[in-house]
Amino acid sequence: MELLQTDAYLRRIGAERPAAPTTRALHDLHLAHLLAVPFENLSIHLGEDIELTDEALVAKIVDRHRGGFCYELNGAFAALLTSLGFEVTRLQARVYEPSGRPGIPYDHMALRVRTSDGGDWLADIGFGTHSHFPLAFGERGDQSDPGGTFRIEDTADGDLDVLRDGKPQYVLEHRPRALADFTIGAWWHRTSPLSHFTRSLVCSLLTGTGRITLSGRTLTTTVAGERETAELAKDADVLDAYATHFGIALEQVPEVRGRAPEAG
Protein backbone atom coordinates (compact mmCIF):
# COMPACT_ATOMS: atom_id res chain seq x y z
CA MET A 1 0.00 0.00 0.00
CA GLU A 2 1.37 3.43 -0.92
CA LEU A 3 2.05 6.19 1.59
CA LEU A 4 -1.00 8.27 0.62
CA GLN A 5 -3.28 5.25 0.92
CA THR A 6 -1.86 4.42 4.33
CA ASP A 7 -2.39 7.96 5.55
CA ALA A 8 -5.96 7.98 4.20
CA TYR A 9 -6.65 4.65 5.93
CA LEU A 10 -5.32 5.99 9.23
CA ARG A 11 -7.56 9.05 8.89
CA ARG A 12 -10.51 6.76 8.18
CA ILE A 13 -10.05 5.01 11.53
CA GLY A 14 -8.98 8.12 13.41
CA ALA A 15 -5.51 6.82 14.25
CA GLU A 16 -2.07 8.39 14.26
CA ARG A 17 0.75 6.86 12.26
CA PRO A 18 2.78 4.85 14.78
CA ALA A 19 6.48 5.58 15.09
CA ALA A 20 7.20 1.84 15.02
CA PRO A 21 5.22 -1.42 14.62
CA THR A 22 5.04 -2.08 18.36
CA THR A 23 2.60 -4.04 20.48
CA ARG A 24 1.11 -0.81 21.83
CA ALA A 25 0.59 0.47 18.29
CA LEU A 26 -1.13 -2.76 17.25
CA HIS A 27 -3.48 -2.60 20.23
CA ASP A 28 -4.38 1.02 19.42
CA LEU A 29 -4.97 0.31 15.73
CA HIS A 30 -7.08 -2.77 16.50
CA LEU A 31 -9.45 -0.83 18.76
CA ALA A 32 -9.54 2.20 16.46
CA HIS A 33 -10.59 0.01 13.54
CA LEU A 34 -13.42 -1.59 15.52
CA LEU A 35 -14.71 1.83 16.58
CA ALA A 36 -14.66 3.29 13.05
CA VAL A 37 -15.40 0.54 10.52
CA PRO A 38 -18.61 -1.50 10.80
CA PHE A 39 -18.99 -5.23 10.39
CA GLU A 40 -21.57 -5.46 7.59
CA ASN A 41 -22.78 -7.73 4.81
CA LEU A 42 -24.67 -5.14 2.75
CA SER A 43 -22.83 -5.90 -0.50
CA ILE A 44 -24.43 -9.36 -0.64
CA HIS A 45 -27.91 -7.84 -0.63
CA LEU A 46 -27.10 -4.85 -2.84
CA GLY A 47 -25.73 -7.02 -5.65
CA GLU A 48 -22.22 -5.60 -5.25
CA ASP A 49 -19.15 -7.61 -6.18
CA ILE A 50 -16.65 -8.52 -3.47
CA GLU A 51 -13.12 -8.59 -4.83
CA LEU A 52 -10.43 -10.06 -2.59
CA THR A 53 -7.46 -7.89 -3.48
CA ASP A 54 -5.68 -5.42 -1.23
CA GLU A 55 -6.55 -2.56 -3.58
CA ALA A 56 -10.27 -3.33 -3.75
CA LEU A 57 -10.65 -3.95 -0.03
CA VAL A 58 -8.84 -0.76 0.98
CA ALA A 59 -10.82 1.25 -1.58
CA LYS A 60 -14.11 -0.04 -0.17
CA ILE A 61 -13.25 0.88 3.40
CA VAL A 62 -11.35 4.10 2.77
CA ASP A 63 -12.76 5.62 -0.44
CA ARG A 64 -16.34 4.34 -0.19
CA HIS A 65 -16.47 4.63 3.60
CA ARG A 66 -17.95 1.16 3.97
CA GLY A 67 -17.27 -1.85 6.17
CA GLY A 68 -17.42 -5.52 5.34
CA PHE A 69 -17.29 -9.03 6.74
CA CYS A 70 -14.26 -11.02 7.84
CA TYR A 71 -12.40 -11.43 4.54
CA GLU A 72 -12.81 -7.75 3.75
CA LEU A 73 -12.10 -6.30 7.20
CA ASN A 74 -9.18 -8.51 8.16
CA GLY A 75 -7.92 -8.46 4.56
CA ALA A 76 -7.79 -4.68 4.49
CA PHE A 77 -6.38 -4.51 8.04
CA ALA A 78 -3.60 -6.86 6.98
CA ALA A 79 -2.70 -4.48 4.15
CA LEU A 80 -2.63 -1.52 6.54
CA LEU A 81 -0.51 -3.32 9.13
CA THR A 82 1.93 -4.54 6.50
CA SER A 83 2.35 -1.01 5.16
CA LEU A 84 3.21 0.12 8.70
CA GLY A 85 5.93 -2.50 9.12
CA PHE A 86 4.12 -5.26 11.01
CA GLU A 87 4.73 -8.89 10.06
CA VAL A 88 1.30 -10.25 9.14
CA THR A 89 0.17 -13.81 8.37
CA ARG A 90 -3.36 -14.59 7.18
CA LEU A 91 -4.84 -17.69 8.82
CA GLN A 92 -7.93 -19.66 7.86
CA ALA A 93 -10.49 -20.71 10.43
CA ARG A 94 -13.74 -22.67 10.62
CA VAL A 95 -16.47 -21.10 12.72
CA TYR A 96 -18.29 -23.38 15.15
CA GLU A 97 -21.96 -23.87 14.28
CA PRO A 98 -24.69 -24.07 16.96
CA SER A 99 -24.43 -27.85 16.65
CA GLY A 100 -20.83 -27.64 17.85
CA ARG A 101 -19.39 -28.70 14.49
CA PRO A 102 -16.97 -26.45 12.61
CA GLY A 103 -18.22 -24.88 9.39
CA ILE A 104 -16.74 -24.93 5.90
CA PRO A 105 -13.01 -24.54 5.18
CA TYR A 106 -12.03 -20.88 4.75
CA ASP A 107 -15.10 -19.96 6.77
CA HIS A 108 -13.22 -17.11 8.42
CA MET A 109 -9.97 -15.17 8.15
CA ALA A 110 -7.92 -14.04 11.15
CA LEU A 111 -4.43 -12.55 11.41
CA ARG A 112 -1.26 -13.51 13.20
CA VAL A 113 0.75 -10.34 13.78
CA ARG A 114 4.31 -10.04 15.02
CA THR A 115 5.50 -6.72 16.38
CA SER A 116 8.91 -5.11 16.51
CA ASP A 117 9.15 -5.54 20.29
CA GLY A 118 8.70 -9.31 20.17
CA GLY A 119 4.93 -9.58 20.46
CA ASP A 120 3.03 -12.38 18.71
CA TRP A 121 -0.70 -11.68 18.47
CA LEU A 122 -3.98 -12.97 17.11
CA ALA A 123 -5.69 -9.93 15.59
CA ASP A 124 -9.31 -10.19 14.44
CA ILE A 125 -11.42 -7.14 13.64
CA GLY A 126 -13.72 -9.15 11.36
CA PHE A 127 -15.72 -11.43 13.66
CA GLY A 128 -18.48 -9.08 14.74
CA THR A 129 -18.71 -9.13 18.54
CA HIS A 130 -15.26 -10.31 19.59
CA SER A 131 -12.19 -9.11 21.48
CA HIS A 132 -11.49 -5.39 21.47
CA PHE A 133 -7.75 -6.00 21.53
CA PRO A 134 -5.48 -8.61 19.96
CA LEU A 135 -5.01 -11.85 21.89
CA ALA A 136 -1.56 -13.12 22.87
CA PHE A 137 -0.97 -15.90 20.35
CA GLY A 138 1.16 -18.09 22.62
CA GLU A 139 -0.87 -17.65 25.81
CA ARG A 140 -2.97 -20.67 26.81
CA GLY A 141 -4.63 -19.23 29.88
CA ASP A 142 -7.59 -16.86 30.19
CA GLN A 143 -7.16 -13.46 28.54
CA SER A 144 -9.38 -10.71 29.91
CA ASP A 145 -10.72 -8.19 27.42
CA PRO A 146 -13.59 -5.66 27.41
CA GLY A 147 -15.33 -8.04 24.97
CA GLY A 148 -15.17 -11.01 27.35
CA THR A 149 -12.78 -13.64 28.65
CA PHE A 150 -10.88 -15.31 25.83
CA ARG A 151 -8.74 -18.40 25.65
CA ILE A 152 -6.65 -20.03 22.93
CA GLU A 153 -6.35 -23.80 23.27
CA ASP A 154 -4.36 -26.39 21.33
CA THR A 155 -6.48 -29.05 19.63
CA ALA A 156 -5.65 -32.73 19.23
CA ASP A 157 -5.19 -32.13 15.49
CA GLY A 158 -2.56 -29.44 15.99
CA ASP A 159 -4.89 -26.50 15.37
CA LEU A 160 -6.11 -23.83 17.80
CA ASP A 161 -9.54 -23.35 19.35
CA VAL A 162 -10.46 -19.73 20.12
CA LEU A 163 -12.99 -19.48 22.96
CA ARG A 164 -14.99 -16.57 24.31
CA ASP A 165 -16.46 -16.87 27.80
CA GLY A 166 -15.86 -20.61 27.65
CA LYS A 167 -17.66 -21.12 24.32
CA PRO A 168 -15.63 -22.17 21.25
CA GLN A 169 -15.84 -19.52 18.52
CA TYR A 170 -13.66 -20.94 15.76
CA VAL A 171 -10.86 -23.42 15.11
CA LEU A 172 -7.77 -21.81 13.61
CA GLU A 173 -4.99 -23.30 11.49
CA HIS A 174 -1.34 -22.35 11.83
CA ARG A 175 -0.50 -22.57 8.11
CA PRO A 176 -0.03 -19.20 6.34
CA ARG A 177 -2.55 -18.43 3.61
CA ALA A 178 -2.75 -15.94 0.74
CA LEU A 179 -5.65 -13.53 0.40
CA ALA A 180 -6.80 -15.27 -2.80
CA ASP A 181 -7.14 -18.56 -0.91
CA PHE A 182 -10.26 -17.21 0.78
CA THR A 183 -12.11 -16.66 -2.51
CA ILE A 184 -14.03 -19.93 -2.17
CA GLY A 185 -15.19 -19.12 1.37
CA ALA A 186 -16.28 -15.61 0.36
CA TRP A 187 -18.14 -17.01 -2.66
CA TRP A 188 -19.96 -19.58 -0.50
CA HIS A 189 -21.03 -17.00 2.06
CA ARG A 190 -22.24 -14.67 -0.72
CA THR A 191 -24.25 -17.28 -2.60
CA SER A 192 -25.22 -20.30 -0.51
CA PRO A 193 -28.75 -20.43 0.93
CA LEU A 194 -27.14 -22.15 3.92
CA SER A 195 -24.97 -19.14 4.71
CA HIS A 196 -26.30 -16.93 7.48
CA PHE A 197 -25.05 -13.94 5.48
CA THR A 198 -27.48 -14.60 2.62
CA ARG A 199 -30.34 -15.03 5.08
CA SER A 200 -29.86 -11.90 7.15
CA LEU A 201 -28.76 -8.29 7.04
CA VAL A 202 -26.33 -6.86 9.55
CA CYS A 203 -24.42 -3.64 10.08
CA SER A 204 -22.80 -3.39 13.50
CA LEU A 205 -20.27 -1.09 15.11
CA LEU A 206 -18.50 -1.03 18.46
CA THR A 207 -19.00 2.26 20.31
CA GLY A 208 -17.34 3.86 23.28
CA THR A 209 -20.28 2.84 25.47
CA GLY A 210 -21.36 -0.44 23.89
CA ARG A 211 -22.52 -1.29 20.36
CA ILE A 212 -25.02 -0.19 17.72
CA THR A 213 -26.49 -2.65 15.22
CA LEU A 214 -28.91 -2.33 12.33
CA SER A 215 -30.36 -5.72 11.37
CA GLY A 216 -32.65 -5.08 8.43
CA ARG A 217 -35.04 -2.53 9.90
CA THR A 218 -34.32 -3.20 13.58
CA LEU A 219 -31.95 -0.74 15.22
CA THR A 220 -30.42 -2.02 18.47
CA THR A 221 -28.41 0.26 20.73
CA THR A 222 -26.49 -1.27 23.63
CA VAL A 223 -25.15 1.06 26.33
CA ALA A 224 -23.42 -0.36 29.41
CA GLY A 225 -25.12 -3.70 28.83
CA GLU A 226 -28.63 -2.22 28.46
CA ARG A 227 -30.29 -2.86 25.07
CA GLU A 228 -32.88 -0.70 23.35
CA THR A 229 -34.49 -1.59 20.01
CA ALA A 230 -36.46 0.45 17.51
CA GLU A 231 -38.26 -0.66 14.36
CA LEU A 232 -37.71 1.60 11.36
CA ALA A 233 -40.80 1.38 9.20
CA LYS A 234 -39.86 3.88 6.49
CA ASP A 235 -37.09 3.50 3.93
CA ALA A 236 -35.99 7.05 4.65
CA ASP A 237 -35.47 6.19 8.31
CA VAL A 238 -33.38 3.13 7.43
CA LEU A 239 -31.18 5.11 5.04
CA ASP A 240 -30.78 7.85 7.65
CA ALA A 241 -29.75 5.28 10.25
CA TYR A 242 -27.04 3.89 7.96
CA ALA A 243 -25.73 7.42 7.36
CA THR A 244 -26.02 8.71 10.92
CA HIS A 245 -24.72 5.73 12.89
CA PHE A 246 -22.33 4.08 10.43
CA GLY A 247 -21.37 6.83 7.98
CA ILE A 248 -22.70 4.73 5.08
CA ALA A 249 -24.51 6.61 2.32
CA LEU A 250 -26.85 4.32 0.36
CA GLU A 251 -29.25 5.10 -2.47
CA GLN A 252 -31.50 2.14 -1.73
CA VAL A 253 -32.44 0.08 1.30
CA PRO A 254 -30.79 -3.34 1.18
CA GLU A 255 -33.25 -6.22 1.44
CA VAL A 256 -32.56 -9.88 2.12
CA ARG A 257 -32.69 -11.82 -1.13
CA GLY A 258 -36.05 -13.41 -1.83
CA ARG A 259 -37.89 -11.11 0.55
CA ALA A 260 -40.42 -8.71 -0.88
CA PRO A 261 -39.51 -5.05 -0.16
CA GLU A 262 -41.56 -3.31 2.48
CA ALA A 263 -43.30 -0.06 1.71
CA GLY A 264 -41.34 3.03 2.57
C-alpha positions as CSV (number, residue, x, y, z in Angstrom):
1,M,0.0,0.0,0.0
2,E,1.4,3.4,-0.9
3,L,2.1,6.2,1.6
4,L,-1.0,8.3,0.6
5,Q,-3.3,5.3,0.9
6,T,-1.9,4.4,4.3
7,D,-2.4,8.0,5.5
8,A,-6.0,8.0,4.2
9,Y,-6.7,4.7,5.9
10,L,-5.3,6.0,9.2
11,R,-7.6,9.1,8.9
12,R,-10.5,6.8,8.2
13,I,-10.0,5.0,11.5
14,G,-9.0,8.1,13.4
15,A,-5.5,6.8,14.2
16,E,-2.1,8.4,14.3
17,R,0.7,6.9,12.3
18,P,2.8,4.8,14.8
19,A,6.5,5.6,15.1
20,A,7.2,1.8,15.0
21,P,5.2,-1.4,14.6
22,T,5.0,-2.1,18.4
23,T,2.6,-4.0,20.5
24,R,1.1,-0.8,21.8
25,A,0.6,0.5,18.3
26,L,-1.1,-2.8,17.2
27,H,-3.5,-2.6,20.2
28,D,-4.4,1.0,19.4
29,L,-5.0,0.3,15.7
30,H,-7.1,-2.8,16.5
31,L,-9.4,-0.8,18.8
32,A,-9.5,2.2,16.5
33,H,-10.6,0.0,13.5
34,L,-13.4,-1.6,15.5
35,L,-14.7,1.8,16.6
36,A,-14.7,3.3,13.1
37,V,-15.4,0.5,10.5
38,P,-18.6,-1.5,10.8
39,F,-19.0,-5.2,10.4
40,E,-21.6,-5.5,7.6
41,N,-22.8,-7.7,4.8
42,L,-24.7,-5.1,2.7
43,S,-22.8,-5.9,-0.5
44,I,-24.4,-9.4,-0.6
45,H,-27.9,-7.8,-0.6
46,L,-27.1,-4.9,-2.8
47,G,-25.7,-7.0,-5.6
48,E,-22.2,-5.6,-5.2
49,D,-19.2,-7.6,-6.2
50,I,-16.7,-8.5,-3.5
51,E,-13.1,-8.6,-4.8
52,L,-10.4,-10.1,-2.6
53,T,-7.5,-7.9,-3.5
54,D,-5.7,-5.4,-1.2
55,E,-6.5,-2.6,-3.6
56,A,-10.3,-3.3,-3.8
57,L,-10.7,-4.0,0.0
58,V,-8.8,-0.8,1.0
59,A,-10.8,1.2,-1.6
60,K,-14.1,0.0,-0.2
61,I,-13.2,0.9,3.4
62,V,-11.4,4.1,2.8
63,D,-12.8,5.6,-0.4
64,R,-16.3,4.3,-0.2
65,H,-16.5,4.6,3.6
66,R,-17.9,1.2,4.0
67,G,-17.3,-1.8,6.2
68,G,-17.4,-5.5,5.3
69,F,-17.3,-9.0,6.7
70,C,-14.3,-11.0,7.8
71,Y,-12.4,-11.4,4.5
72,E,-12.8,-7.8,3.8
73,L,-12.1,-6.3,7.2
74,N,-9.2,-8.5,8.2
75,G,-7.9,-8.5,4.6
76,A,-7.8,-4.7,4.5
77,F,-6.4,-4.5,8.0
78,A,-3.6,-6.9,7.0
79,A,-2.7,-4.5,4.1
80,L,-2.6,-1.5,6.5
81,L,-0.5,-3.3,9.1
82,T,1.9,-4.5,6.5
83,S,2.4,-1.0,5.2
84,L,3.2,0.1,8.7
85,G,5.9,-2.5,9.1
86,F,4.1,-5.3,11.0
87,E,4.7,-8.9,10.1
88,V,1.3,-10.2,9.1
89,T,0.2,-13.8,8.4
90,R,-3.4,-14.6,7.2
91,L,-4.8,-17.7,8.8
92,Q,-7.9,-19.7,7.9
93,A,-10.5,-20.7,10.4
94,R,-13.7,-22.7,10.6
95,V,-16.5,-21.1,12.7
96,Y,-18.3,-23.4,15.1
97,E,-22.0,-23.9,14.3
98,P,-24.7,-24.1,17.0
99,S,-24.4,-27.9,16.6
100,G,-20.8,-27.6,17.8
101,R,-19.4,-28.7,14.5
102,P,-17.0,-26.4,12.6
103,G,-18.2,-24.9,9.4
104,I,-16.7,-24.9,5.9
105,P,-13.0,-24.5,5.2
106,Y,-12.0,-20.9,4.7
107,D,-15.1,-20.0,6.8
108,H,-13.2,-17.1,8.4
109,M,-10.0,-15.2,8.1
110,A,-7.9,-14.0,11.1
111,L,-4.4,-12.6,11.4
112,R,-1.3,-13.5,13.2
113,V,0.8,-10.3,13.8
114,R,4.3,-10.0,15.0
115,T,5.5,-6.7,16.4
116,S,8.9,-5.1,16.5
117,D,9.2,-5.5,20.3
118,G,8.7,-9.3,20.2
119,G,4.9,-9.6,20.5
120,D,3.0,-12.4,18.7
121,W,-0.7,-11.7,18.5
122,L,-4.0,-13.0,17.1
123,A,-5.7,-9.9,15.6
124,D,-9.3,-10.2,14.4
125,I,-11.4,-7.1,13.6
126,G,-13.7,-9.1,11.4
127,F,-15.7,-11.4,13.7
128,G,-18.5,-9.1,14.7
129,T,-18.7,-9.1,18.5
130,H,-15.3,-10.3,19.6
131,S,-12.2,-9.1,21.5
132,H,-11.5,-5.4,21.5
133,F,-7.8,-6.0,21.5
134,P,-5.5,-8.6,20.0
135,L,-5.0,-11.9,21.9
136,A,-1.6,-13.1,22.9
137,F,-1.0,-15.9,20.4
138,G,1.2,-18.1,22.6
139,E,-0.9,-17.6,25.8
140,R,-3.0,-20.7,26.8
141,G,-4.6,-19.2,29.9
142,D,-7.6,-16.9,30.2
143,Q,-7.2,-13.5,28.5
144,S,-9.4,-10.7,29.9
145,D,-10.7,-8.2,27.4
146,P,-13.6,-5.7,27.4
147,G,-15.3,-8.0,25.0
148,G,-15.2,-11.0,27.3
149,T,-12.8,-13.6,28.7
150,F,-10.9,-15.3,25.8
151,R,-8.7,-18.4,25.6
152,I,-6.6,-20.0,22.9
153,E,-6.3,-23.8,23.3
154,D,-4.4,-26.4,21.3
155,T,-6.5,-29.1,19.6
156,A,-5.7,-32.7,19.2
157,D,-5.2,-32.1,15.5
158,G,-2.6,-29.4,16.0
159,D,-4.9,-26.5,15.4
160,L,-6.1,-23.8,17.8
161,D,-9.5,-23.3,19.3
162,V,-10.5,-19.7,20.1
163,L,-13.0,-19.5,23.0
164,R,-15.0,-16.6,24.3
165,D,-16.5,-16.9,27.8
166,G,-15.9,-20.6,27.6
167,K,-17.7,-21.1,24.3
168,P,-15.6,-22.2,21.2
169,Q,-15.8,-19.5,18.5
170,Y,-13.7,-20.9,15.8
171,V,-10.9,-23.4,15.1
172,L,-7.8,-21.8,13.6
173,E,-5.0,-23.3,11.5
174,H,-1.3,-22.3,11.8
175,R,-0.5,-22.6,8.1
176,P,0.0,-19.2,6.3
177,R,-2.6,-18.4,3.6
178,A,-2.7,-15.9,0.7
179,L,-5.7,-13.5,0.4
180,A,-6.8,-15.3,-2.8
181,D,-7.1,-18.6,-0.9
182,F,-10.3,-17.2,0.8
183,T,-12.1,-16.7,-2.5
184,I,-14.0,-19.9,-2.2
185,G,-15.2,-19.1,1.4
186,A,-16.3,-15.6,0.4
187,W,-18.1,-17.0,-2.7
188,W,-20.0,-19.6,-0.5
189,H,-21.0,-17.0,2.1
190,R,-22.2,-14.7,-0.7
191,T,-24.3,-17.3,-2.6
192,S,-25.2,-20.3,-0.5
193,P,-28.8,-20.4,0.9
194,L,-27.1,-22.2,3.9
195,S,-25.0,-19.1,4.7
196,H,-26.3,-16.9,7.5
197,F,-25.1,-13.9,5.5
198,T,-27.5,-14.6,2.6
199,R,-30.3,-15.0,5.1
200,S,-29.9,-11.9,7.2
201,L,-28.8,-8.3,7.0
202,V,-26.3,-6.9,9.6
203,C,-24.4,-3.6,10.1
204,S,-22.8,-3.4,13.5
205,L,-20.3,-1.1,15.1
206,L,-18.5,-1.0,18.5
207,T,-19.0,2.3,20.3
208,G,-17.3,3.9,23.3
209,T,-20.3,2.8,25.5
210,G,-21.4,-0.4,23.9
211,R,-22.5,-1.3,20.4
212,I,-25.0,-0.2,17.7
213,T,-26.5,-2.6,15.2
214,L,-28.9,-2.3,12.3
215,S,-30.4,-5.7,11.4
216,G,-32.6,-5.1,8.4
217,R,-35.0,-2.5,9.9
218,T,-34.3,-3.2,13.6
219,L,-31.9,-0.7,15.2
220,T,-30.4,-2.0,18.5
221,T,-28.4,0.3,20.7
222,T,-26.5,-1.3,23.6
223,V,-25.1,1.1,26.3
224,A,-23.4,-0.4,29.4
225,G,-25.1,-3.7,28.8
226,E,-28.6,-2.2,28.5
227,R,-30.3,-2.9,25.1
228,E,-32.9,-0.7,23.3
229,T,-34.5,-1.6,20.0
230,A,-36.5,0.5,17.5
231,E,-38.3,-0.7,14.4
232,L,-37.7,1.6,11.4
233,A,-40.8,1.4,9.2
234,K,-39.9,3.9,6.5
235,D,-37.1,3.5,3.9
236,A,-36.0,7.1,4.6
237,D,-35.5,6.2,8.3
238,V,-33.4,3.1,7.4
239,L,-31.2,5.1,5.0
240,D,-30.8,7.9,7.6
241,A,-29.7,5.3,10.3
242,Y,-27.0,3.9,8.0
243,A,-25.7,7.4,7.4
244,T,-26.0,8.7,10.9
245,H,-24.7,5.7,12.9
246,F,-22.3,4.1,10.4
247,G,-21.4,6.8,8.0
248,I,-22.7,4.7,5.1
249,A,-24.5,6.6,2.3
250,L,-26.9,4.3,0.4
251,E,-29.2,5.1,-2.5
252,Q,-31.5,2.1,-1.7
253,V,-32.4,0.1,1.3
254,P,-30.8,-3.3,1.2
255,E,-33.2,-6.2,1.4
256,V,-32.6,-9.9,2.1
257,R,-32.7,-11.8,-1.1
258,G,-36.1,-13.4,-1.8
259,R,-37.9,-11.1,0.6
260,A,-40.4,-8.7,-0.9
261,P,-39.5,-5.0,-0.2
262,E,-41.6,-3.3,2.5
263,A,-43.3,-0.1,1.7
264,G,-41.3,3.0,2.6
